[in-house]
Amino acid sequence: MSRPWRRRHLGTEADRATFRTLHTASLAAPALRSGLSTDSAERSIRHLHDLLGSPALALTDTATTLAWHGSGQHHTGQSPALARETVERGSTRVFDRADLPCDAAGCEVRAAIASPLVVDERVVGTLQVFAPQPTAGLVRAAGEVAQWVSAQLELAELDASRTRLMEAEVRALRAQISPHFIYNSLGAIASFVRTDPDRARELLLEFADFTRYSFRRHGEYTTLAEELRSVERYLLLEQARFGDRLRVTLRIAPEVLPVAVPFLCIQPLVENAVRHGLEAAEAGGHITIVARDQDQECVIEVEDDGAGEDPDVVRRALAGDATSDSVGLGNVDARLRTTFGDDYGLVVETAPGAGTKVVVRVPKFAPGVHA
C-alpha cells in the first residue's frame, strides 16, 4: 500500500542543505562555462555569493574587478590591488583592515580572502570574499568555491579549444575539396553557356548556393536536411559534367532530417565516391545515399559501385595520413569522434573492384550538439 507524500520525506536538514548548495552551484555554472569575462562574472556572482553567505563577494581578472555583489561597494576600488597581490603569490591570501581602509559607519567589510582562479596552470583571476573577520571556515570555503569556479573555467577553455580545432578541421576540409570541385564545376557550366544558356544559369545558381553553404562562417553543426540539400546541389553539378554516366539514388527517412550533424560531414564522402569510385570508370556508376532511423540513432550510408579501394589505404586515411588521396575521410572521422565519441567514427567497407560503402552513425540527440 502506497503512503501519501509528505514534505518530511525530502530528508534531513543536511540533505536539504546539500540540495540547496548543489542547486545554487548549478545556477552559476552556465555563465562560467562561457569563460571569465565581465558578462559571465555579473551573471554568476549572485549565485556564488549565495554559496558563501558573506557580506560581499567580488570576481576579478588579473588586474580589474569584473563584478561585485553585496554590501560595501565603496571597497570596489581596493579589489584590483588584492587581485594583483594574489596573482603574484599564486595562492589564497588573507587581507585585514590595514589593506581595506574604511571610514564608513557600520561597514561590515573589515577583512578579505582572495583565492586564485586557475586555468591550465595559469592564474586568470581571483574570487574575493569580504567579511567582518577571516574565520578558518570561511577561508576554506572560499578556497573550495574558487577551485569549483576554476574547474568551470577549465571546461570553458576545453570547449573553446575544441571549437577552434573543429573550425581548423573544417577550414582544412574546404581547402582540400574546393579547388578540385570549383574547377570542374565552372568548366561544366561554361560548356552549357552557348549550347543551353538556361541550363547554364540554373547550374550557376546551384553552384552559388553550394559555395555559400560550404563557406558559411557560423555554426559547427547543421541539420541533416541542410547537409543533404548541399549534397544534392553537388551531385547536380557533377551530373552536368558526367551526364548519364553518374546515376544517383536517394532514400531518406523524413524523421531524421532534423538531426544535428557536424557541418560538411556527408558531402566529402559523396565527393570521395565520385572521385575514386566513378571518375575513372568509362561506364560511370551508381551512387546510393540512404539515411534511416534506427532507435536512438540516425544511420547514413554513402555507397558506390565503382573501383573500390585497398583497405590499407583507407585505414591510413582514417588515421590521418596526409599523403592519402581520399578526400576528407580522416577529417570527417576525427570530427565525428570529437563530437559524439569514439563509438561514432566512420565505418568503411571496400575492396578493389568491389565498390565502397561508408556508414555514418550519429545519435539523434546529443548534449551540446545543436544545429
N, C-alpha and C positions, 0 to 999 in steps of 0.2 A: 504494500500500500504506500503510495507516494505521500510525502508530507508537504504541506503548504510552504511556499518560500517565505523566509523571514530575513530581515535585514542583518540579524546577528550571524547568519550563515556566511557572511562575507569574510569572516575570520577575525583574528585578534587585532588589537590596535597596531601591533608590529607589522602584521600582514598589510593592513590598510596604509600604514606609513610607507612601506616598501612600494606598494602600488602607486601612491601619490608621487614618490620620488622618480620611479621609472616613467610615469606618465609625463611629469614635468620635463624630464630629460628628453623624452621623445618629441616634445613640442619645440625644443631648442634645436634638435638635430637637423631638420631640413635646411634651415638657414645656414648653419655651419658647414653643411655638405657642399655649399657653393664656394667655400674658401673664406679667408679672413678679409673683410672689407667693411667700410662704414655701413653699408646696407645690411650685411649679414650680422654685424655686431648689434645694430639697432633692433633687428628682428628677433635676436636670440637673447639679448641681455636680460629682459624681464624674467624669462623662464630660468636663467641661470641665477638671477638674484633670488628667485623663489626657492631654489635649491639650497642656498646658503643662509638665507634669513638674516643677513647683516644689514646695518643701516644703509649701506650704499655699495655699489659694485661698478667697476669700470673695465672695459676691454680696450686694449691699445695694440697698435703695431709696434715696431721697434722704437718709434720716436714720437708718435702722436696719439691722442685719445680718440678712439673711434666711437665710443658710446659710453654713457653714464646713466645709471639708474639708481634712484633712491634719494635720500636727503644729502645735505652738504654739497650742493653743486658748486658752491664757491671754491671748493677744493679742486675742481676740474683742471685748473691751470697747473697744479702741482703734479698731476698724474704723469705727464711725459718724462719728468726727471726721475720718477720712481721706475718708469719703464726702462729708461736708458741704463740705470744702475743695475737693474735686474738682468737685462740682456747682457751686459758686460760680465756679470758674475755667472750667469747661466744656471742659477738655482734660485729657489724661493728666498725672498728677503722679507724681513720684518722691519717696519719703519715706525718710529714713535713720534711724540708731539714735536720734537725738535725738527723733524722732517716735514711736519704738517702744521706750520704756524697758523693760528686762527684766533680771531678776537670776536667771533660771532657768538652771542649769548645762546646757551642751550644746544650748541652744535654737538652732535654725538660722535663726529669723526675726530678721534684722537690718536688713532693708530691705523696702519695699513699693512696688509700682507700681499705681496706681489709674487705671483708664480709664473714662470716662463711657459709659453706655448711653443711646443717644439714640433717641427715638421721635417722629416728626413734629416734628423740630427742638426737642424738649424733652428735657432730661436727666432720666431717670426713675430712674436708679440707677447703680451702679458695679460693675465687675469688679476685684477686688483680688488681686494676685499677691504672695505673700510668699516671700522668698528670702534667702540669706546676703548677696548683693550684687546691685544692679540692673544687670546687663550690658546692653549695647546690643541684643543679640539678644533678650533676654527682654522688654525694653521694647517692641520692635517686635512680638514675638509676642503680648504682652498686648493691644496696640492692635488687632491683626488679629482676635484672638478676640473682643474687645469689639465690634468692628464686625459680626462674624458674629452674635453674640448680639443686637445691636441690630436686625439685619435680620430675625431670627426674631420679635422682639417687634413689629416693624413689621407683619409678616404677621399676627400675632395681633390687632393693632389693626384691620387691614383686615378680618379675619374678624369681629371684634366689630361693626365699623361696618356690615358687610354684613348681619349678623344683625339689628341694630337697624333697618336700612332695611326688611328683609323683614317684620319684625314690624309696623312702622309701616304698610306697604302692606296687610298682612292686616287690621289694625285699620280702615284706611280702607275696605277692601272690605266688612267686616262692617257698618260704619256706613252704607254705600251700599245694601247689599242688605236688611239685616234689617228696617227699618221697613215697607217695602212688603210683603215676604213675610209677616211676622208678622201684620200687619193682615188680609191676605186669608186666611191660614190659620185664624186664630181665627174669622173670620167664617164660613168654610166649616164648621168644627167646630160652631159654635153652631147652624148651620142643621139639624144632624142630632140635636141634643140631645133634642128632643121626638119627632121622626119616627122616628129609628133610633138609640136610645141605644148599642147595641152598636157600631155603626159609629163613633159619636162617640168612644167610649172607645178604639177601635183607632187612630183618627186622632190622638187626643190623645197616645197613646204614640209614634206615629210622629213627631209634632211635637216631643215631648220628646227623642227620640233625635237628631233632626235638629239641634235647637238645641244639645244637649250636644256634638255633634261640631263644629258651626260655631264655638262659643265656647270650645273647649278651649284651654288656655294652654301646652301643651308641644309642642315639635317643630315645625319649619318645613316638614317633609316628612311625607308619609304614603304608604301604598301605593295603587296604582290601585284595588285591591279596596275599600279603605275609602272612597276618594273616590266610586266608583261606587255604593257602598251608600248613601251620603248623597244622591247624585243620585236614586236610586230612591225614597228617602223623600220628597224634594222633589216628585217627579213624582206620587207617590200623593196628596200633599196638594193639588197643583194639579188632579189629576183629580177630587178631591172637589168642587172649585169649578167646573171646566169640564164635568164629566161626559163624555159621548160626543164632545164637541167636540175633546177632546185625545186623540190616538192616539199610541202610543209603540211603537217597535221598538228592541230592544237586541240587538246582535250582538257578543259579547265573546269573544275568544280566551282560554281559560283560562291559557295560558302567560304572558300579560302581566300577570296580576293582581298578582304580587308586585313589579312595577316601582315604584320610588320616584318620586313626583312632588311638586311644591310643593303644600302644603296649600291647599285651596279654589281649584284651578286649572280644574276641569271644571264644577262646579256653576254658577258665574257665566255660563258660556257657554250652559248649558241654560236658565237663567233669562232670559237675553237672548233666546233663541229663543222662549220663551213670551211674554214681554212685547211684543217687537217683531214677532215673526213670526206669532203666533196670537191674541193677546188681542183685537185689534180685528176679527178675521175672523169674520163671522157663522156661517160653516160650520165654524169651528175649523180644525184642521190636524193634520199628522203630523210628529212629531219622531223622527229616527233617530240612534241613538248607536252608533258602531262603534269597537271597539278591536282592532287586529290586530298581529300580529308581523311585522316587516319587517327581517330580518337583525339588525343590531345596535341597531335602534330599535323603539320602540313608537309606533304611529300611532293617534291618537284623532280621530274625526270627529264633530261635532255638526251635524246638518243639519235644516232645517225647510223646509216648502213654503209658507211664509207670504208676507207682503207684500214681503219683501226690503228693501234699504236702498240709499241713494245711496252709491256707493263713496267719494266725497269725505268724506262724514260718517264713514265707517268709518276712513278714513286719519287724520282728525283725532282720532278716539277713540284709535287706536293710538298717536298722537303725544302723548297725554296731555291732550287738550283737556278742561278741567274743565266746559265747558258741554255736553258730549256726554251724551246720554241712554242711550247704550249701556252697560249695566251691566257694569262691571269689565273691559271689553276691554283698555283701556290698562294697567290694573293687572296683569292676568294676563300680558299680553305682556311687560311690563317684568320681572316675576318670573321668567318662563321664560328670558329673555335673561340676567338676572343669574345664574341658577343654571347654565345649560347653555351660554351663549354666544349671540352674535347669530345664529347659524345656526338657532336653535331658537325664533324668535318665531312668533306666530300667523300663519296664512295664512287670509285671509277671501275667499270667493268669493260675491259678491252683486250684485244689481241690482234696481231697483224692479220688483215683480211677479214676480220670479224666485226668491224664497226666498233662504236664506242657508246657506252651508256654512263651518264653521270647522274648520280642521285643526291639530291639535297633534302635534308630533313630539318625543319625548323619548328620549335614549339609555337602553338597558336597564341600563347600568352607567355611573356617572359618579363620579369621585373626590370624596369628601366628601359625597355625597348618599345618605343612609341613612334609611329610614323608622323 
